[in-house]
Amino acid sequence: MPDESQNPSDEEGNSEVVKLVLEEIKKVYDKYFSREKNISFEIKDKKNDSKPNWKLNFVMPAKKDGEEHIIGVESTKGRKKSEHQVRFKVVNDKDGTIKFAVRGNAKSKSFDILTLEKESNEWISDSEEVNLKYSGKSISDYIKNVWFPGEKEYSSPSLEIPLKVDWGWTKEKPGGWPTFSKFEVPLVRVNNSDGEYVLKEGIKKREEKWLNIGLSVIVYWILCNVYNDGGNLRDNGLPDGFPKAKDYRPERPVNLDPTDVHQDLEEKGLYFPWHVIESACAALNAGKNVIFTGPPGSGKSKLASFLSRQATGEKPLMATASPAWTTGDLLGRYMPRRNDHGLEFSKGFFLRAVGEEEERSRWLVVDEFNRADIDACFGELFSVLAGDSVELPYKKEIENNESTFVEKPVRIVSGTDEEEGESYVDYQVPEEFRLIGTMNDADRSGLNDLSFALMRRFAIIRVEAPRIEDVQDIIETRVKEVSNNLNLHESAWDVSKGKTKRCSLKLIEEEICTLFTSKPKDNENYNLGENYNLVGEGVVGISVAEDVIRFVGEGIRSEIDDNNLERSEIKNWDINDGLPELARMLTLSYLSLATVLQIFPQLEALSMGADKNKDKLTKAVLHIFRSFHLQFDTDDLGMLRVKHEGERYIIKRDETISSFLFRDLKSRFPHHAEQWRRALEDYLPEAN
């Protein structure tokens, strides 16, 4: 019988036992983390497989820094990739509990794995099942939504971590595979025999299970690293390339992030005021459909299409309304069969967007929304957009189980309606479905013709102009793009004799910026008098400026081999003094052509309606004339054209740019002409 006086106290014995078990567990991680192996962990978005996958890659072998293993972790999603390190070690707490400690990116956390308790001459681990806790709280269901999107049902309350480990064996899920929030720890027994402590259950026999426990704790720490010490979501300090804290909050059927949307739009060269994006995202997230209003060319349709793609990953169904539209265009109607035998039900734009059964739904974007009698066209959609299910006055022929055809009533079912009806042909409207309409500012009076019932189902958002600085940046970018695409540095008209002086968009960039924004780029002190911002005031949209730039580029582009132009037809022209400005004047002449073709038609909308619009029209006209006279006096600013005479090309001047512009305005706005003549007397010659 052993001498009990030689046996250590329970406290001393417990310390020795924990030390023994701790050292054995450390050997497992020292052994496996030193191997040159990589472990990948990939999650696919089952809800939308067009989205890029998350992928974690653990880079082995881990480095050693004292007791810590330093494991490289790579995170990738689409093009975004980040690399950082996670430090991991096994530690002994003061109460004899063995813990896994993980830290990285200035955030650390330890997790209880096992506590040894004495029973007679044995120390036994107190539990074979350990529930992982992060800051005293179990893992959130929102984390499952982030890392496992599209999963509607889980096989168990705790989701298994799909980590595939390859250390020389081929098991997809090794024995004792830990689950997402809890796992099974091998039973540990330590005997005390004659003062010597011996592991009864050898840890080496369970190396694979211990390894997977350690790896799962690391993954768990990564997934839960959005929590602060109080158990609440924190908004900073997360590793780059990992889901941000905001991603772990409940996801709505439509979950547009205005910051991400704004950034992605600008990366594509689309600029919108922040409050327009904020309003649109908030309305769509809240379940509202949207009508965008704004001047022609303000990007309403582009914004609607972009938001649709961003929210669903799918192209929207684009339709343009017309006065001939009826309920049949939106919902459906009977049409002749292709074999001319009777009629069959044909889906309208709304049902085509929603899709049938397994088809993916798309958002519906209706351009020129109020050109149609929308109240009459919508019909049953009033109820559908309010969340109700409705039966349409149509029947559709479908094939039944006996390979025969039967007719069933057509029904539109709300996304929140779980009612099943085998006697119907159902079109399910998903909760994430949205309808976006667009309409020009000139048609805003049409909003008064829409019923309150319809307007209640839409958020009306005006797409305002970008900041002046953004518009100027867009103009500068488009000038470069068009010049490069059309090869204008080699193909533009050359107006010199003996030395090259080509027309160029760059020569008139100041005039273009002034025309659309009220001042030249990079000239904060410039004063044009009574400034007027065509884009900012909503007279035209930024797309009109882009169209103008493209038109001028095409105009100054020469398609001939010998493009030197004779200037003999230019009256009273001093060749030596005028040579540097001739290319600018010819380019400005094409800008005036573009103004007549692209801008003046938009002014006609201002001539209708309230007196304030007429005042707006007069200011816009004065601004256009001022914009052409930055570098030239009125009489010197000739309207030039290229004329082909025999085998040569000459420049011909018949009038000034001001007289050319005013002549077109008189034909468009005869009732305003005399008033404008007096206001424009500084720019018009006596002949007008």
VOGU-3710 file (C-alpha; in Angstrom, 3 decimals, decimal comma):
1> mpdesqnpsd> 0,000/0,000/0,000  1,510/3,335/-0,961  2,542/5,847/1,622  -0,198/8,471/1,611  2,163/10,951/3,262  4,120/10,941/0,008  1,038/11,744/-2,026  0,660/15,397/-2,906  -2,351/17,385/-1,774  -5,419/17,493/-3,992
11> eegnsevvkl> -4,555/21,050/-5,035  -0,961/20,141/-5,869  -2,125/16,935/-7,586  -4,701/18,793/-9,655  -1,996/21,191/-10,831  0,246/18,315/-11,885  -2,588/16,510/-13,654  -3,625/19,588/-15,607  -0,001/20,192/-16,530  0,312/16,619/-17,817
21> vleeikkvyd> -2,849/16,820/-19,941  -1,906/20,277/-21,179  1,505/19,118/-22,379  -0,002/16,140/-24,212  -2,528/18,376/-26,014  0,238/20,826/-26,930  2,182/18,006/-28,573  -0,738/17,402/-30,945  -0,719/20,994/-32,176  3,073/21,206/-32,273
31> kyfsreknis> 3,023/18,109/-34,460  0,275/19,039/-36,903  0,754/22,798/-37,163  4,349/22,229/-38,246  3,268/20,303/-41,357  3,213/22,019/-44,725  -0,491/21,748/-45,387  -3,188/24,226/-46,359  -6,753/23,970/-45,140  -9,520/25,635/-47,189
41> feikdkknds> -12,944/26,634/-46,009  -15,433/27,832/-48,676  -19,038/28,958/-48,466  -21,350/29,348/-51,462  -24,303/31,692/-51,529  -27,170/29,296/-52,187  -29,609/32,172/-52,359  -27,764/33,876/-55,195  -25,067/31,819/-56,874  -23,992/34,811/-58,971
51> kpnwklnfvm> -22,430/36,355/-55,878  -18,776/35,511/-55,176  -18,039/32,928/-52,479  -16,252/33,452/-49,197  -13,103/31,385/-48,953  -10,756/30,999/-45,988  -7,365/29,389/-46,438  -5,201/28,414/-43,450  -1,538/28,580/-44,425  0,714/25,955/-42,823
61> pakkdgeehi> 3,151/25,365/-41,312  2,395/27,714/-38,469  5,248/29,707/-37,017  6,019/29,444/-33,306  6,388/32,390/-30,966  6,874/31,032/-27,472  3,706/29,088/-26,682  1,760/30,568/-29,589  1,332/29,119/-33,047  1,073/31,872/-35,678
71> igvestkgrk> -1,224/30,661/-38,448  -1,568/32,554/-41,731  -5,163/33,116/-42,828  -6,155/34,265/-46,304  -9,663/35,522/-46,954  -11,018/36,053/-50,464  -14,373/37,131/-51,829  -14,507/37,898/-55,511  -11,567/40,185/-56,230  -11,123/41,190/-52,602
81> ksehqvrfkv> -8,342/39,394/-50,810  -6,693/39,922/-47,456  -3,969/38,210/-45,501  -3,447/38,308/-41,751  -2,386/36,115/-38,864  -4,184/34,306/-36,067  -2,307/33,338/-32,907  -3,425/30,172/-31,160  -2,317/28,353/-28,011  -3,507/25,954/-25,333
91> vndkdgtikf> -3,433/27,436/-21,826  -4,248/26,481/-18,239  -6,501/28,734/-16,220  -6,042/29,234/-12,482  -8,992/26,997/-11,645  -7,454/24,087/-13,533  -9,518/24,546/-16,684  -7,766/24,015/-20,011  -8,593/26,691/-22,575  -7,924/27,479/-26,200
101> avrgnaksks> -6,750/31,071/-26,556  -7,046/32,780/-29,943  -6,034/36,301/-30,827  -5,307/38,449/-33,815  -5,964/41,957/-35,087  -5,852/43,226/-31,506  -8,771/41,021/-30,503  -8,386/37,984/-28,260  -10,680/35,411/-26,718  -10,281/32,172/-24,771
111> fdiltlekes> -12,701/29,230/-24,785  -13,124/26,617/-22,039  -12,422/23,128/-23,360  -12,295/20,874/-20,313  -11,993/20,978/-16,543  -10,530/17,998/-14,646  -12,292/16,877/-11,475  -10,996/14,351/-8,941  -12,858/11,134/-8,289  -11,001/8,887/-5,847
121> newisdseev> -7,543/8,376/-7,376  -8,664/9,564/-10,827  -9,019/12,932/-12,450  -11,798/12,940/-15,065  -12,882/15,637/-17,518  -16,199/16,969/-16,300  -18,126/16,920/-19,583  -17,844/15,346/-23,000  -19,870/18,122/-24,670  -18,656/21,715/-24,685
131> nlkysgksis> -20,837/24,641/-25,698  -18,805/27,416/-27,214  -19,670/30,810/-25,830  -18,482/34,171/-27,110  -18,740/36,965/-24,556  -21,215/34,902/-22,587  -23,609/34,513/-25,510  -24,245/31,632/-27,850  -23,533/32,188/-31,522  -26,084/34,378/-33,265
141> dyiknvwfpg> -28,376/33,112/-36,010  -27,345/36,185/-37,986  -23,848/34,731/-38,292  -25,385/31,713/-39,964  -27,123/34,054/-42,406  -23,819/35,682/-43,314  -21,697/32,570/-43,742  -24,469/30,248/-44,869  -26,851/32,483/-46,929  -29,875/30,883/-48,488
151> ekeysspsle> -30,140/28,172/-45,820  -33,788/28,186/-44,763  -33,726/25,134/-42,516  -30,935/23,657/-40,434  -30,626/19,980/-39,616  -29,790/20,796/-36,010  -29,827/23,848/-33,746  -26,064/24,106/-34,200  -24,743/24,221/-37,743  -21,694/22,127/-38,571
161> iplkvdwgwt> -18,596/23,927/-39,756  -17,885/22,636/-43,279  -14,124/22,575/-42,815  -12,537/19,867/-44,953  -9,263/18,714/-43,421  -6,691/16,748/-45,377  -3,796/15,526/-43,251  -3,216/12,289/-45,085  -6,611/10,759/-44,485  -9,619/11,119/-46,764
171> kekpggwptf> -12,474/11,699/-44,370  -14,718/14,627/-45,204  -15,885/14,768/-41,601  -13,464/13,019/-39,257  -14,845/11,191/-36,248  -16,148/13,471/-33,537  -16,538/16,329/-35,971  -17,443/19,434/-33,933  -20,576/21,375/-34,739  -20,987/25,087/-35,151
181> skfevplvrv> -21,621/26,052/-31,547  -20,744/22,918/-29,596  -18,549/19,880/-29,946  -17,641/16,662/-28,208  -14,346/16,484/-26,327  -12,748/13,047/-25,854  -13,021/11,792/-22,274  -9,744/12,303/-20,400  -8,776/10,152/-17,381  -5,628/10,484/-15,311
191> nnsdgeyvlk> -4,649/7,894/-12,670  -2,501/8,449/-9,622  -0,452/5,362/-8,915  2,273/5,592/-6,308  2,411/9,371/-6,786  2,854/9,079/-10,541  0,218/10,508/-12,862  -0,628/8,489/-15,950  -3,102/9,217/-18,765  -5,530/6,333/-18,875
201> egikkreekw> -7,113/7,511/-22,111  -4,246/8,311/-24,448  -4,616/11,671/-26,223  -2,458/10,436/-29,094  -5,186/7,968/-30,055  -7,543/10,910/-30,497  -5,155/13,236/-32,358  -7,500/13,793/-35,288  -10,370/14,784/-33,025  -8,192/17,159/-31,005
211> lniglsvivy> -6,838/18,714/-34,185  -10,329/19,342/-35,545  -11,430/20,814/-32,227  -8,572/23,306/-32,374  -9,227/24,247/-35,993  -12,943/24,632/-35,303  -12,241/26,963/-32,392  -10,119/29,141/-34,706  -12,868/29,228/-37,326  -15,452/29,934/-34,632
221> wilcnvyndg> -13,345/32,819/-33,350  -13,084/34,262/-36,859  -16,829/34,037/-37,432  -17,681/35,494/-34,020  -15,060/38,207/-34,063  -17,744/40,812/-34,664  -18,652/40,820/-30,967  -17,198/43,112/-28,336  -16,705/42,150/-24,710  -20,321/43,017/-23,935
231> gnlrdnglpd> -21,599/40,569/-26,514  -22,775/43,339/-28,855  -21,749/43,794/-32,467  -18,735/46,040/-32,860  -18,122/48,213/-35,899  -14,349/48,319/-36,193  -11,240/46,214/-35,822  -12,365/43,378/-38,086  -9,820/41,849/-40,464  -9,854/43,189/-44,020
241> gfpkakdyrp> -11,667/40,921/-46,437  -13,977/39,516/-43,761  -17,688/40,305/-43,428  -18,179/43,581/-41,584  -20,258/43,902/-38,453  -23,196/45,383/-40,363  -23,410/42,179/-42,422  -24,370/40,200/-39,309  -27,526/42,136/-38,632  -30,855/40,728/-39,851
251> erpvnldptd> -31,055/40,677/-43,627  -34,165/42,073/-45,260  -35,622/40,675/-48,489  -33,988/43,696/-50,150  -30,803/44,689/-48,381  -29,132/47,540/-50,278  -26,258/49,310/-48,533  -26,238/52,956/-49,715  -22,501/53,342/-49,011  -21,619/50,325/-51,153
261> vhqdleekgl> -24,104/51,353/-53,855  -22,672/54,883/-54,011  -19,104/53,594/-54,240  -19,925/51,003/-56,915  -21,799/53,603/-58,973  -18,856/55,991/-58,941  -16,494/53,185/-59,937  -18,649/52,852/-63,063  -18,533/56,608/-63,696  -22,113/57,222/-62,501
271> yfpwhviesa> -22,474/60,129/-60,066  -25,585/60,833/-58,029  -26,100/62,977/-54,901  -25,734/60,903/-51,744  -29,258/61,712/-50,534  -30,765/60,306/-53,753  -28,994/56,987/-53,161  -29,877/57,004/-49,452  -33,553/57,657/-50,218  -33,726/55,000/-52,929
281> caalnagknv> -32,051/52,303/-50,811  -34,185/53,110/-47,765  -37,413/52,976/-49,773  -36,553/49,718/-51,555  -35,318/48,103/-48,330  -38,546/49,100/-46,609  -40,622/47,301/-49,232  -41,624/50,332/-51,296  -41,696/50,496/-55,054  -40,100/53,623/-56,513
291> iftgppgsgk> -40,709/56,252/-59,180  -37,613/58,238/-60,218  -38,222/61,700/-61,674  -35,694/64,083/-63,179  -34,625/65,841/-66,384  -33,892/63,850/-69,541  -30,465/62,261/-69,383  -30,156/62,440/-65,593  -29,467/58,698/-65,332  -32,845/57,581/-63,975
301> sklasflsrq> -32,962/54,400/-66,038  -29,310/53,586/-65,364  -29,865/54,018/-61,630  -32,982/51,825/-61,697  -31,161/49,084/-63,601  -28,109/49,298/-61,334  -30,162/49,018/-58,133  -31,969/45,994/-59,570  -28,705/44,221/-60,324  -27,225/45,182/-56,959
311> atgekplmat> -30,217/43,843/-55,031  -30,907/40,634/-56,968  -27,848/39,868/-59,102  -30,194/39,761/-62,105  -30,851/42,127/-64,994  -34,258/43,774/-64,600  -36,966/43,461/-67,206  -36,991/46,869/-68,929  -40,217/48,149/-70,512  -41,172/51,544/-71,975
321> aspawttgdl> -44,726/52,670/-71,345  -46,851/54,147/-74,106  -50,318/55,746/-74,356  -51,552/52,534/-76,003  -50,864/50,433/-72,889  -53,710/48,546/-71,231  -53,978/46,063/-68,392  -52,994/43,399/-70,894  -49,550/44,939/-71,394  -48,736/44,805/-67,687
331> lgrymprrnd> -50,592/41,676/-66,586  -51,557/39,659/-69,633  -54,205/39,036/-72,269  -55,587/36,407/-74,605  -53,662/36,159/-77,862  -54,178/33,976/-80,968  -52,317/30,672/-80,848  -49,458/30,203/-83,252  -51,401/27,440/-85,029  -54,363/29,824/-85,375
341> hglefskgff> -56,574/27,467/-83,341  -58,257/29,584/-80,697  -56,754/31,862/-78,063  -54,233/31,359/-75,288  -53,157/33,422/-72,284  -50,032/35,536/-72,880  -48,172/37,081/-69,940  -47,667/40,827/-69,620  -44,522/42,571/-68,424  -45,333/42,151/-64,716
351> lravgeeeer> -45,926/38,395/-64,890  -42,899/37,941/-67,159  -40,762/39,663/-64,533  -42,186/37,599/-61,679  -41,714/34,341/-63,597  -43,323/30,948/-63,208  -42,601/28,308/-60,554  -38,845/27,584/-60,673  -38,026/30,642/-62,800  -36,064/33,365/-61,074
361> srwlvvdefn> -37,954/36,600/-60,689  -36,572/39,899/-61,906  -37,386/43,455/-61,008  -39,536/45,379/-63,467  -38,358/48,813/-64,626  -40,934/50,880/-66,551  -39,480/53,875/-68,406  -41,679/56,884/-69,266  -43,959/55,611/-66,517  -46,814/58,074/-66,849
371> radidacfge> -47,038/58,128/-70,635  -49,550/55,346/-70,121  -52,791/55,620/-68,175  -51,196/53,818/-65,231  -54,332/53,777/-63,073  -56,181/51,992/-65,870  -53,240/49,695/-66,674  -52,605/48,596/-63,114  -55,980/47,049/-62,459  -55,465/44,129/-60,065
381> lfsvlagdsv> -51,892/45,245/-59,330  -53,272/47,741/-56,817  -54,077/44,806/-54,551  -50,908/42,866/-55,400  -48,637/45,780/-54,493  -50,510/46,071/-51,208  -49,544/42,467/-50,392  -52,789/40,715/-51,343  -53,336/37,782/-53,680  -55,731/38,249/-56,592
391> elpykkeien> -57,354/36,070/-59,247  -57,157/37,374/-62,806  -60,053/37,066/-65,287  -58,008/34,674/-67,423  -57,416/30,955/-67,696  -54,240/29,208/-68,772  -53,937/25,782/-70,339  -51,478/23,460/-68,585  -50,556/19,805/-68,834  -51,782/17,541/-66,020
401> nestfvekpv> -50,510/14,190/-64,797  -52,420/12,286/-67,487  -50,550/14,193/-70,230  -53,740/15,972/-71,131  -54,347/19,682/-71,001  -56,668/21,474/-68,611  -57,500/25,136/-68,126  -56,991/26,725/-64,721  -57,616/30,287/-63,518  -54,569/32,535/-63,327
411> rivsgtdeee> -53,752/33,939/-59,913  -51,090/36,345/-58,602  -49,982/35,303/-55,126  -48,324/37,672/-52,696  -44,910/36,680/-51,347  -46,336/36,626/-47,801  -49,364/34,505/-48,741  -48,689/30,837/-47,953  -52,018/29,621/-49,289  -51,658/26,792/-51,783
421> gesyvdyqvp> -54,100/26,225/-54,606  -53,720/23,308/-56,951  -56,731/24,486/-58,904  -54,903/27,673/-59,957  -51,964/28,659/-62,111  -50,071/30,755/-59,570  -47,547/33,512/-60,177  -45,709/34,031/-56,885  -44,522/37,591/-56,187  -41,395/37,242/-54,005
431> eefrligtmn> -40,913/39,541/-51,056  -37,799/40,933/-52,749  -39,648/41,922/-55,944  -39,803/45,652/-56,721  -41,237/47,787/-59,523  -39,358/50,958/-60,489  -40,824/53,619/-62,768  -39,068/56,599/-64,349  -40,557/59,848/-65,635  -39,123/63,132/-66,906
441> dadrsglndl> -39,463/66,377/-64,990  -41,472/67,759/-67,886  -44,075/65,107/-67,110  -44,124/65,678/-63,354  -47,549/67,258/-63,729  -48,622/63,727/-64,574  -48,044/62,806/-60,952  -51,184/64,779/-60,153  -53,114/62,447/-62,453  -52,024/59,353/-60,527
451> sfalmrrfai> -54,459/58,211/-57,881  -53,566/58,422/-54,216  -53,985/54,642/-54,054  -51,203/54,237/-56,588  -48,909/56,936/-55,182  -49,208/55,363/-51,720  -47,515/52,254/-53,113  -44,546/54,196/-54,506  -41,836/56,442/-53,144  -41,404/59,423/-55,508
461> irveapried> -37,693/60,324/-55,654  -36,253/63,110/-57,772  -32,881/62,263/-59,302  -31,071/65,539/-58,783  -27,895/66,605/-60,488  -24,462/65,639/-59,161  -22,225/68,312/-57,637  -20,632/70,784/-60,064  -17,232/69,267/-59,344  -18,511/65,790/-60,201
471> vqdiietrvk> -20,080/66,999/-63,456  -16,801/68,673/-64,413  -14,899/65,472/-63,655  -17,343/63,518/-65,826  -16,888/66,000/-68,672  -13,091/65,814/-68,385  -13,215/61,999/-68,394  -15,562/61,842/-71,412  -13,428/64,323/-73,353  -10,431/62,034/-72,893
481> evsnnlnlhe> -12,401/58,869/-73,696  -13,986/60,234/-76,890  -10,677/61,750/-78,045  -8,935/58,399/-77,586  -11,741/56,284/-79,030  -11,994/58,428/-82,171  -8,203/58,878/-82,419  -8,713/62,647/-82,703  -5,039/63,460/-82,119  -4,461/62,061/-85,632
491> sawdvskgkt> -7,843/62,173/-87,351  -9,325/65,577/-86,380  -9,423/68,366/-88,968  -6,043/70,046/-89,468  -6,548/73,767/-90,136  -2,898/74,724/-90,716  -0,649/75,181/-93,713  2,737/73,618/-93,258  2,356/72,962/-89,521  -0,220/71,031/-87,596
501> krcslkliee> -3,008/72,696/-85,645  -5,833/70,217/-85,245  -9,300/70,647/-83,853  -9,622/69,155/-80,402  -12,234/68,580/-77,726  -9,654/69,751/-75,207  -9,636/73,192/-76,868  -13,266/73,777/-75,844  -13,383/71,887/-72,548  -13,822/75,192/-70,679
511> eictlftskp> -16,818/76,121/-72,826  -18,386/72,674/-72,316  -17,895/72,868/-68,537  -19,325/76,390/-68,464  -22,289/75,400/-70,644  -23,349/72,601/-68,306  -22,098/73,768/-64,886  -21,823/77,610/-65,039  -18,024/77,858/-64,740  -14,850/76,443/-66,269
521> kdnenynlge> -13,101/73,608/-64,480  -10,296/74,539/-62,053  -11,273/78,236/-62,052  -13,039/78,987/-58,768  -12,794/82,776/-59,228  -14,374/82,839/-62,675  -17,465/85,041/-62,857  -19,744/84,708/-65,869  -22,184/87,274/-64,597  -25,605/85,818/-63,915
531> nynlvgegvv> -24,515/82,187/-63,764  -26,924/79,405/-64,600  -26,303/75,675/-64,194  -28,070/73,660/-66,926  -27,448/70,342/-65,173  -27,903/71,638/-61,648  -31,175/73,370/-62,509  -32,515/70,188/-64,063  -32,799/71,600/-67,584  -30,791/68,645/-68,917
541> gisvaedvir> -29,188/65,582/-67,387  -25,532/64,635/-67,353  -26,121/62,114/-70,151  -26,967/65,033/-72,475  -23,521/66,502/-71,781  -21,974/63,143/-72,669  -24,009/63,003/-75,901  -22,860/66,516/-76,822  -19,209/65,596/-76,338  -19,589/62,542/-78,546
551> fvgegirsei> -21,379/64,579/-81,250  -18,651/67,229/-81,360  -15,965/64,526/-81,497  -17,632/62,961/-84,520  -18,007/66,394/-86,133  -14,356/67,410/-85,980  -13,190/64,010/-87,134  -11,972/63,939/-90,741  -12,371/60,871/-92,916  -10,016/62,080/-95,676
561> ddnnlersei> -6,309/61,477/-96,222  -5,423/65,085/-97,020  -7,281/67,022/-94,359  -5,467/70,343/-94,590  -8,155/73,006/-94,996  -7,954/76,166/-97,093  -8,958/79,375/-95,267  -9,342/81,608/-98,317  -13,128/81,953/-97,865  -12,810/83,451/-94,377
571> knwdindglp> -13,474/87,212/-94,630  -11,178/89,720/-92,882  -9,089/86,994/-91,254  -5,535/87,748/-90,150  -3,709/84,495/-90,887  -0,811/85,031/-88,523  -2,826/86,225/-85,534  -5,811/83,967/-86,119  -4,037/80,676/-86,688  -3,994/79,499/-83,039
581> elarmltlsy> -7,770/80,177/-82,640  -9,113/78,764/-85,894  -9,164/75,172/-84,620  -11,002/76,315/-81,469  -13,599/78,233/-83,502  -14,304/75,307/-85,839  -14,697/73,019/-82,817  -17,059/75,557/-81,181  -19,136/75,559/-84,357  -19,782/71,849/-83,915
591> lslatvlqif> -20,604/72,524/-80,240  -23,267/74,993/-81,394  -24,688/72,326/-83,714  -24,825/69,891/-80,787  -26,538/72,563/-78,669  -29,305/72,986/-81,250  -29,779/69,241/-81,647  -29,316/68,005/-78,057  -30,125/70,899/-75,683  -32,728/73,107/-77,385
601> pqlealsmga> -35,328/70,290/-77,609  -35,112/69,949/-73,813  -35,840/73,668/-73,425  -39,242/73,216/-75,020  -40,463/71,505/-71,858  -39,757/74,740/-69,947  -41,959/76,779/-72,276  -45,001/74,919/-70,994  -46,595/75,217/-67,591  -46,001/77,730/-64,817
611> dknkdkltka> -44,498/81,210/-65,239  -41,521/80,170/-63,112  -40,598/77,687/-65,851  -40,687/80,465/-68,441  -38,330/82,528/-66,316  -36,140/79,444/-66,003  -36,199/79,144/-69,800  -35,023/82,733/-70,307  -32,153/82,279/-67,860  -31,117/79,060/-69,593
621> vlhifrsfhl> -31,050/80,788/-73,022  -28,946/83,708/-71,711  -26,545/81,270/-70,085  -26,057/79,317/-73,313  -25,105/82,459/-75,234  -22,699/83,596/-72,544  -21,012/80,181/-72,498  -19,924/80,495/-76,138  -18,179/83,825/-75,598  -15,458/82,940/-73,110
631> qfdtddlgml> -12,612/83,495/-75,600  -14,179/85,488/-78,458  -15,975/88,750/-79,076  -19,385/88,428/-80,710  -18,353/89,493/-84,231  -15,249/87,279/-84,212  -17,100/84,116/-83,187  -17,929/82,773/-86,617  -20,092/79,774/-87,407  -17,650/77,771/-89,517
641> rvkhegeryi> -18,345/74,799/-91,750  -16,190/72,549/-93,875  -17,024/72,686/-97,573  -15,794/70,384/-100,343  -14,880/72,252/-103,556  -13,436/70,097/-106,282  -10,423/68,314/-104,875  -9,968/70,607/-101,914  -11,701/71,360/-98,626  -12,226/74,892/-97,407
651> ikrdetissf> -13,649/76,515/-94,297  -16,635/78,742/-94,966  -18,161/81,336/-92,665  -21,669/82,567/-93,363  -22,754/83,963/-89,974  -21,844/84,146/-86,309  -22,558/81,343/-83,829  -24,919/83,687/-81,966  -27,046/84,361/-85,068  -27,134/80,623/-85,836
661> lfrdlksrfp> -28,352/79,795/-82,319  -30,930/82,576/-82,273  -32,328/81,618/-85,678  -33,156/78,139/-84,339  -34,627/79,569/-81,139  -36,977/81,830/-83,125  -38,416/78,848/-84,935  -38,919/76,920/-81,687  -40,103/79,769/-79,463  -41,654/82,489/-81,673
671> hhaeqwrral> -43,539/84,063/-78,747  -40,316/84,571/-76,787  -38,094/85,770/-79,641  -38,628/89,550/-79,291  -38,117/89,449/-75,524  -34,905/87,486/-75,952  -33,651/89,767/-78,766  -33,467/92,645/-76,326  -31,804/90,525/-73,662  -29,270/89,170/-76,181
681> edylpean> -28,446/92,445/-77,918  -24,781/92,181/-76,859  -24,468/88,900/-78,779  -26,629/89,477/-81,882  -25,585/91,518/-84,938  -27,888/94,242/-86,253  -29,076/91,949/-89,040  -31,148/89,992/-86,541
//
